[in-house]
Amino acid sequence: MSRLNQLKTYRQHLEDRYCRLLEKSSDYRFIDENKSDSAAFKAMKILGKINRVSYLDRELHSIS
């Protein structure tokens, strides 16, 4: 599996997880504030990973 395909699948996995955590955060906003905050924090950390993978993907495309 090439590096570009690995980055693409990893990015897709992160984006799916990010969306699920955002939904969880908004679902628990009024029910359980701790769960909502925890999900939002995890989503922020995953967004940082998505940004790093996007940067690497852009770098690999410019090299190829």
Residue frames as a rotation matrix with the C-alpha (Angstrom) as fourth column:
MET 1
0.587 0.809 0.000 0.00
0.809 -0.587 0.000 0.00
0.000 0.000 -1.000 0.00
SER 2
-0.187 -0.690 0.700 1.50
0.625 -0.633 -0.457 3.33
0.758 0.352 0.550 -0.99
ARG 3
-0.793 -0.220 -0.568 2.03
0.594 -0.485 -0.641 6.15
-0.135 -0.846 0.516 1.47
LEU 4
-0.858 0.510 0.069 -0.59
-0.455 -0.814 0.362 8.30
0.241 0.279 0.930 -0.23
ASN 5
-0.077 0.856 -0.512 -3.22
-0.111 0.503 0.857 5.59
0.991 0.122 0.056 0.16
GLN 6
-0.301 -0.094 -0.949 -2.24
0.856 0.413 -0.312 5.06
0.421 -0.906 -0.044 3.79
LEU 7
-0.969 -0.081 -0.232 -2.58
0.179 -0.879 -0.441 8.78
-0.168 -0.469 0.867 4.50
LYS 8
-0.612 0.790 -0.034 -5.91
-0.532 -0.379 0.757 8.91
0.585 0.482 0.653 2.72
THR 9
0.042 0.648 -0.760 -7.39
0.293 0.719 0.630 5.98
0.955 -0.249 -0.160 4.66
TYR 10
-0.505 -0.285 -0.815 -6.00
0.854 -0.025 -0.520 7.29
0.128 -0.958 0.256 7.96
ARG 11
-0.987 0.160 0.021 -7.42
-0.161 -0.985 -0.060 10.74
0.012 -0.063 0.998 7.26
GLN 12
-0.292 0.930 -0.221 -10.83
-0.362 0.106 0.926 9.24
0.885 0.351 0.306 6.42
HIS 13
-0.063 0.195 -0.979 -10.75
0.732 0.676 0.087 7.27
0.679 -0.711 -0.185 9.68
LEU 14
-0.797 -0.300 -0.524 -9.92
0.588 -0.582 -0.562 10.42
-0.136 -0.756 0.640 11.65
GLU 15
-0.853 0.511 0.109 -12.63
-0.424 -0.798 0.427 12.45
0.305 0.318 0.898 9.92
ASP 16
-0.061 0.845 -0.531 -15.25
0.050 0.534 0.844 9.78
0.997 0.025 -0.075 10.67
ARG 17
-0.191 -0.087 -0.978 -14.20
0.925 0.318 -0.209 9.66
0.329 -0.944 0.019 14.31
TYR 18
-0.974 -0.198 -0.110 -14.18
0.221 -0.938 -0.266 13.47
-0.050 -0.284 0.958 14.48
CYS 19
-0.541 0.837 0.084 -17.76
-0.449 -0.373 0.812 13.64
0.711 0.402 0.577 13.17
ARG 20
0.102 0.577 -0.811 -18.96
0.451 0.699 0.554 11.00
0.886 -0.423 -0.189 15.62
LEU 21
-0.488 -0.348 -0.801 -17.38
0.872 -0.152 -0.465 12.85
0.040 -0.925 0.377 18.55
LEU 22
-0.975 0.176 0.134 -18.94
-0.166 -0.982 0.085 16.16
0.146 0.061 0.987 17.49
GLU 23
-0.163 0.965 -0.207 -22.35
-0.251 0.163 0.954 14.49
0.954 0.208 0.216 17.30
LYS 24
0.027 0.109 -0.994 -21.83
0.802 0.590 0.087 12.94
0.596 -0.800 -0.072 20.72
SER 25
-0.847 -0.413 -0.334 -20.78
0.531 -0.685 -0.499 16.30
-0.023 -0.600 0.800 22.12
SER 26
-0.784 0.591 0.188 -23.88
-0.490 -0.776 0.397 18.04
0.380 0.219 0.898 20.81
ASP 27
-0.024 0.806 -0.592 -26.17
0.054 0.592 0.804 15.17
0.998 -0.013 -0.057 21.88
TYR 28
0.074 -0.019 -0.997 -24.98
0.920 0.388 0.061 15.28
0.386 -0.921 0.046 25.49
ARG 29
-0.579 -0.401 0.710 -24.77
0.235 -0.916 -0.326 19.07
0.781 -0.022 0.624 25.73
PHE 30
-0.169 0.616 0.769 -27.84
-0.749 -0.587 0.306 19.41
0.640 -0.525 0.561 27.96
ILE 31
0.748 0.472 -0.467 -27.93
-0.137 0.798 0.587 15.90
0.650 -0.375 0.661 29.43
ASP 32
0.753 -0.593 -0.286 -24.42
0.573 0.375 0.729 15.30
-0.325 -0.712 0.622 30.72
GLU 33
0.923 -0.357 -0.142 -22.01
-0.383 -0.882 -0.274 18.21
-0.027 0.307 -0.951 30.53
ASN 34
0.172 -0.911 0.374 -18.96
-0.541 0.230 0.809 16.09
-0.823 -0.341 -0.454 31.42
LYS 35
0.093 -0.083 0.992 -19.51
0.598 0.801 0.011 13.68
-0.796 0.593 0.124 28.52
SER 36
0.902 0.303 0.307 -20.09
0.427 -0.530 -0.732 16.60
-0.059 0.792 -0.608 26.18
ASP 37
0.728 -0.677 -0.110 -16.88
-0.642 -0.729 0.237 18.35
-0.240 -0.101 -0.965 27.23
SER 38
0.008 -0.731 0.682 -14.87
-0.203 0.667 0.717 15.14
-0.979 -0.145 -0.143 27.03
ALA 39
0.341 0.193 0.920 -16.11
0.773 0.500 -0.391 14.40
-0.535 0.844 0.021 23.51
ALA 40
0.996 0.027 0.083 -15.42
0.068 -0.839 -0.540 17.98
0.055 0.543 -0.838 22.41
PHE 41
0.443 -0.894 0.069 -11.87
-0.678 -0.284 0.678 17.80
-0.586 -0.347 -0.732 23.81
LYS 42
-0.072 -0.432 0.899 -11.18
0.268 0.860 0.435 14.51
-0.961 0.272 0.054 22.03
ALA 43
0.684 0.395 0.614 -12.58
0.688 -0.070 -0.722 16.00
-0.242 0.916 -0.319 18.82
MET 44
0.893 -0.409 -0.190 -10.17
-0.427 -0.902 -0.065 18.95
-0.144 0.139 -0.980 19.12
LYS 45
0.038 -0.917 0.397 -7.23
-0.458 0.337 0.823 16.57
-0.888 -0.212 -0.407 19.52
ILE 46
0.063 0.059 0.996 -8.33
0.660 0.747 -0.086 14.59
-0.749 0.663 0.008 16.46
LEU 47
0.955 0.282 0.093 -8.71
0.262 -0.655 -0.709 17.80
-0.139 0.701 -0.700 14.46
GLY 48
0.462 -0.870 -0.174 -5.04
-0.709 -0.480 0.516 18.52
-0.532 -0.115 -0.839 15.19
LYS 49
-0.266 -0.525 0.808 -4.14
0.063 0.827 0.558 15.09
-0.962 0.199 -0.187 13.82
ILE 50
0.530 0.534 0.659 -6.27
0.710 0.147 -0.689 15.71
-0.464 0.833 -0.301 10.73
ASN 51
0.930 -0.211 -0.300 -4.41
-0.298 -0.912 -0.283 18.96
-0.213 0.353 -0.911 10.12
ARG 52
0.008 -0.985 0.170 -1.03
-0.619 0.129 0.775 17.22
-0.785 -0.111 -0.609 10.43
VAL 53
-0.161 -0.009 0.987 -2.08
0.500 0.861 0.089 14.46
-0.851 0.508 -0.134 8.02
SER 54
0.842 0.497 0.207 -3.39
0.444 -0.424 -0.789 17.06
-0.305 0.757 -0.578 5.56
TYR 55
0.618 -0.699 -0.361 -0.05
-0.663 -0.709 0.240 18.86
-0.424 0.090 -0.901 5.70
LEU 56
-0.311 -0.756 0.576 1.85
-0.268 0.651 0.710 15.62
-0.912 0.066 -0.405 5.06
ASP 57
0.229 0.491 0.841 -0.47
0.693 0.524 -0.495 14.73
-0.684 0.696 -0.221 2.21
ARG 58
0.971 0.119 -0.207 0.12
-0.028 -0.805 -0.592 18.13
-0.237 0.581 -0.779 0.62
GLU 59
0.212 -0.974 -0.083 3.90
-0.754 -0.217 0.620 17.70
-0.622 -0.069 -0.780 1.01
LEU 60
-0.312 -0.323 0.893 3.86
0.159 0.909 0.384 14.25
-0.937 0.262 -0.232 -0.60
HIS 61
0.622 0.594 0.510 1.80
0.621 0.021 -0.783 15.51
-0.476 0.804 -0.356 -3.54
SER 62
0.857 -0.335 -0.391 4.27
-0.444 -0.865 -0.234 18.33
-0.260 0.374 -0.890 -4.18
ILE 63
-0.130 -0.947 0.292 7.21
-0.588 0.311 0.747 15.88
-0.798 -0.075 -0.598 -4.16
SER 64
-0.072 0.157 0.985 5.61
0.435 0.894 -0.110 13.36
-0.897 0.421 -0.133 -6.54
